[in-house]
Amino acid sequence: MTGGVEGYRSGFASFVGRPNAGKSTLTNALVGTKVVITSPKPQTTRTVVRGIVHRPDAQLILVDTPGLHRPRTLLGERLNDLVKTTWAEVDVVAVCFPANEKVGPGDRFIVNELAKVRRTTKIAVATKTDLATPEQIGRHLLDIAELGRETDTEWAEIVPVSAVSGEQVSLLEDLLVQMMPEGPQLYPDGDLTDAPEQVLAAELIREAALEGVRDELPHSIAVVVEEMGLREGRPADRPLLDIHANLYVERSSQKGIVIGHKGARLRSVGTAARKQIEALLGTPVYLDLHVKIAKDWQRDPRQLRKLGF
Ligand SMILES: Nc1nc2c(ncn2[C@@H]2O[C@H](COP(=O)(O)OP(=O)(O)OP(=O)(O)O)[C@@H](O)[C@H]2O)c(=O)[nH]1
């Protein structure tokens, strides 16, 4: 982890736009090819991590937010409120406007709703520029700027890109990174998306760590699996799964409780969790557990959410 490195930036961006606007293709172009569509993490029910851009200077986490619909019912309105709450929690919302189609009522509806979320930085992305002539792209950019004025939306940037030809994709990445706040690395190196096994392993460790101390530490333990992978050089019939995990508590007094006298409690937590994970995944496990205090993270709702507090 390079968390805490000076100047390091980390945060969340979300691509929105009408169906077919090119959101998924752009996510894949930014992250690389291996993105998998994942299920929501247990503790973040509203957002799904679609991909993570790792750089030496930053980590950019691309999340999906629920789709926005024209509300016809109270439930529809509630859902839209939820979308707006989510938009308020990410650092940047990027609205995608395909360059080969005119800006239309569907776009206008989304931008109007987004305009009500004042604090979040908004950018406009003109997607699929390989399908449009330079004149069309120019016109399109003016239309997007005009829509911004009409809806009282301040576009921090308007960026034309093609996810297919790759044109301007790295520029978009640089711009997004500059808009992220300074903060620690939130996901392990190499993670492209939330791996369900890692989430499950973290849950089992958390369960084991809470065993017997629930009253003392009700909601104060979070677990992040930093690394998880089969150890290299093992015979095929004797695999070993290495898991490195951090157990986060809020205060140093809690650290003592979790570790126990001369580390005895942490060792038994490790043993219990290891057996559970082995039973679940069917592979022998080497579990390396560290206890850390998440002091600086407590005031940041995004990081707290990531940690499941
Ligand atoms: N030529 C070209 N086609 C693109 C580009 N980006 C996306 N497409 C195509 O446009 C279509 C829609 O792209 P998606 O990335 O699935 O769009 P989306 O916004 O995620 O769509 P929904 O999931 O329906 O909201 C697909 O057929 C893509 O191949 C691009 O930069 N150039």
The ligand as an SDF file (V2000), in Angstrom:
LIG
                    3D

 32 34  0  0  0  0  0  0  0  0999 V2000
  -17.4100    3.3880  -32.4950 N   0  0  0  0  0  0  0  0  0  0  0  0
  -17.5060    3.4440  -31.1770 C   0  0  0  0  0  0  0  0  0  0  0  0
  -18.4300    2.7130  -30.5420 N   0  0  0  0  0  0  0  0  0  0  0  0
  -18.5180    2.7840  -29.2030 C   0  0  0  0  0  0  0  0  0  0  0  0
  -17.6460    3.5990  -28.4340 C   0  0  0  0  0  0  0  0  0  0  0  0
  -17.9860    3.4660  -27.1390 N   0  0  0  0  0  0  0  0  0  0  0  0
  -19.0070    2.6020  -27.1020 C   0  0  0  0  0  0  0  0  0  0  0  0
  -19.3420    2.1830  -28.3370 N   0  0  0  0  0  0  0  0  0  0  0  0
  -20.4230    1.2460  -28.7070 C   0  0  0  0  0  0  0  0  0  0  0  0
  -21.6530    1.7660  -28.2780 O   0  0  0  0  0  0  0  0  0  0  0  0
  -22.4890    0.7410  -27.7450 C   0  0  0  0  0  0  0  0  0  0  0  0
  -22.9090    1.0670  -26.3420 C   0  0  0  0  0  0  0  0  0  0  0  0
  -21.7500    1.1170  -25.5350 O   0  0  0  0  0  0  0  0  0  0  0  0
  -21.7740    0.7790  -23.9790 P   0  0  0  0  0  0  0  0  0  0  0  0
  -20.4190    1.0530  -23.4690 O   0  0  0  0  0  0  0  0  0  0  0  0
  -22.3530   -0.5610  -23.7420 O   0  0  0  0  0  0  0  0  0  0  0  0
  -22.7900    1.8780  -23.4780 O   0  0  0  0  0  0  0  0  0  0  0  0
  -23.4370    2.0590  -22.0200 P   0  0  0  0  0  0  0  0  0  0  0  0
  -23.6120    3.4970  -21.8230 O   0  0  0  0  0  0  0  0  0  0  0  0
  -22.6260    1.3310  -21.0140 O   0  0  0  0  0  0  0  0  0  0  0  0
  -24.8230    1.3740  -22.2370 O   0  0  0  0  0  0  0  0  0  0  0  0
  -25.9190    0.9360  -21.1230 P   0  0  0  0  0  0  0  0  0  0  0  0
  -25.2860   -0.1560  -20.3380 O   0  0  0  0  0  0  0  0  0  0  0  0
  -27.0560    0.4750  -21.9740 O   0  0  0  0  0  0  0  0  0  0  0  0
  -26.2700    2.1380  -20.3410 O   0  0  0  0  0  0  0  0  0  0  0  0
  -21.6950   -0.5410  -27.8660 C   0  0  0  0  0  0  0  0  0  0  0  0
  -22.0960   -1.2050  -29.0530 O   0  0  0  0  0  0  0  0  0  0  0  0
  -20.2600   -0.0700  -27.9760 C   0  0  0  0  0  0  0  0  0  0  0  0
  -19.4660   -0.9470  -28.7100 O   0  0  0  0  0  0  0  0  0  0  0  0
  -16.6620    4.3690  -29.1460 C   0  0  0  0  0  0  0  0  0  0  0  0
  -15.8490    5.1220  -28.5740 O   0  0  0  0  0  0  0  0  0  0  0  0
  -16.6540    4.2650  -30.5120 N   0  0  0  0  0  0  0  0  0  0  0  0
  1  2  1  0
  2  3  2  0
  2 32  1  0
  3  4  1  0
  4  5  2  0
  4  8  1  0
  5  6  1  0
  5 30  1  0
  6  7  2  0
  7  8  1  0
  8  9  1  0
  9 10  1  0
  9 28  1  0
 10 11  1  0
 11 12  1  0
 11 26  1  0
 12 13  1  0
 13 14  1  0
 14 15  2  0
 14 16  1  0
 14 17  1  0
 17 18  1  0
 18 19  2  0
 18 20  1  0
 18 21  1  0
 21 22  1  0
 22 23  2  0
 22 24  1  0
 22 25  1  0
 26 27  1  0
 26 28  1  0
 28 29  1  0
 30 31  2  0
 30 32  1  0
M  END
$$$$
